[in-house]
Amino acid sequence: MPEQPTPYVLAVITASVRPDRIGPTVTGWLLRRLDRHPGAEVDHVDLADLDLPGDLAGGGDAERFTKRIARADAFVVVTPEYNHGYPGPLKTAIDTAYAEWRAKPLGFVSYGGASGGLRAVEQLRGVLAELHVTTMRTGVMVPDVHAAFDAHGELRRPGPAEAGLAEMLGQLDWWAHTLRRGRTDRPYLG
Ligand SMILES: Cc1cc2nc3c(=O)[nH]c(=O)nc-3n(C[C@H](O)[C@H](O)[C@H](O)COP(=O)(O)O)c2cc1C
């Protein structure tokens, strides 16, 4: 039997921080599925729990956040769409770390109105390319998010999201293991 690779560290980042946000419902759906995905050790990074001042000098939780990004081998960002973009606190979080993002893969779970957050995702791809992050082609998108979940936080029509997640995790697993090995073999200089 081929040797099983050690689980990779997957940071799941909840991007919305509004007091009455639906982000935790969407993230909860994802985390329950990741519980059944033994190849990944999940670290849930909820931006609402963090004080990120957005200062290059650091401060607040910046150092702790950066260490969690450094420890991660891969990321999933759970993001809403605000005015055809992504939330400001997510940009602050992205800008808080730098080399710690590099040569790592990232997938998206997006949500919103009719577009399912796709415009936010497409903007993020350009930002993350600057940080040498490899974004997954396939993602999960949840349109009409407030009607999409039932009272238990489960999707009323789970099919498309489950299929998207399975495909995305297949891509993320491959990139996470391959890039972890690559970073170990020789430093990524960018
Ligand atoms: C300021 C603001 C702008 C929004 N703009 C969009 C938008 O451009 N496209 C969209 O699909 N939904 C938009 N929405 C709807 C959000 O996707 C929806 O409210 C969702 O619940 C936001 O995520 P959150 O509750 O986790 O913050 C907007 C919501 C807010 C609060």
The ligand as a Tripos MOL2 file, in Angstrom:
@<TRIPOS>MOLECULE
LIG
   31    33     1     0     0
SMALL
NO_CHARGES

@<TRIPOS>ATOM
      1 C1        -22.7120   46.5320    1.9410 C.3       1 LIG1
      2 C2        -23.2900   45.3540    1.2090 C.ar      1 LIG1
      3 C3        -23.1400   45.2530   -0.1550 C.ar      1 LIG1
      4 C4        -23.6220   44.1370   -0.8480 C.ar      1 LIG1
      5 N1        -23.4020   44.0280   -2.1850 N.ar      1 LIG1
      6 C5        -23.6960   42.8700   -2.8100 C.ar      1 LIG1
      7 C6        -23.2980   42.6470   -4.1550 C.ar      1 LIG1
      8 O1        -22.7020   43.4750   -4.7870 O.2       1 LIG1
      9 N2        -23.6090   41.4750   -4.7310 N.ar      1 LIG1
     10 C7        -24.2620   40.4810   -4.0470 C.ar      1 LIG1
     11 O2        -24.4980   39.4100   -4.6020 O.2       1 LIG1
     12 N3        -24.6830   40.6650   -2.7760 N.ar      1 LIG1
     13 C8        -24.3910   41.8270   -2.1430 C.ar      1 LIG1
     14 N4        -24.7530   42.0210   -0.8380 N.ar      1 LIG1
     15 C9        -25.5360   40.9870   -0.1920 C.3       1 LIG1
     16 C10       -24.6160   40.1000    0.6120 C.3       1 LIG1
     17 O3        -23.9780   39.1680   -0.2090 O.3       1 LIG1
     18 C11       -25.4140   39.4020    1.6990 C.3       1 LIG1
     19 O4        -25.9780   40.4110    2.5220 O.3       1 LIG1
     20 C12       -24.5860   38.4890    2.5590 C.3       1 LIG1
     21 O5        -25.3570   38.0980    3.6520 O.3       1 LIG1
     22 C13       -23.3470   39.2020    3.0900 C.3       1 LIG1
     23 O6        -22.5530   38.3190    3.8330 O.3       1 LIG1
     24 P1        -22.4270   38.4450    5.4190 P.3       1 LIG1
     25 O7        -23.8250   38.3980    5.9650 O.co2     1 LIG1
     26 O8        -21.6240   37.2480    5.8420 O.co2     1 LIG1
     27 O9        -21.7440   39.7380    5.7060 O.co2     1 LIG1
     28 C14       -24.2990   43.1280   -0.1360 C.ar      1 LIG1
     29 C15       -24.4530   43.2550    1.2490 C.ar      1 LIG1
     30 C16       -23.9400   44.3380    1.9210 C.ar      1 LIG1
     31 C17       -24.0830   44.4100    3.4250 C.3       1 LIG1
@<TRIPOS>BOND
     1     1     2 1
     2     2     3 ar
     3     2    30 ar
     4     3     4 ar
     5     4     5 ar
     6     4    28 ar
     7     5     6 ar
     8     6     7 ar
     9     6    13 1
    10     7     8 2
    11     7     9 ar
    12     9    10 ar
    13    10    11 2
    14    10    12 ar
    15    12    13 ar
    16    13    14 ar
    17    14    15 1
    18    14    28 ar
    19    15    16 1
    20    16    17 1
    21    16    18 1
    22    18    19 1
    23    18    20 1
    24    20    21 1
    25    20    22 1
    26    22    23 1
    27    23    24 1
    28    24    25 2
    29    24    26 1
    30    24    27 1
    31    28    29 ar
    32    29    30 ar
    33    30    31 1
@<TRIPOS>SUBSTRUCTURE
     1 LIG1         1 GROUP 0 **** ****
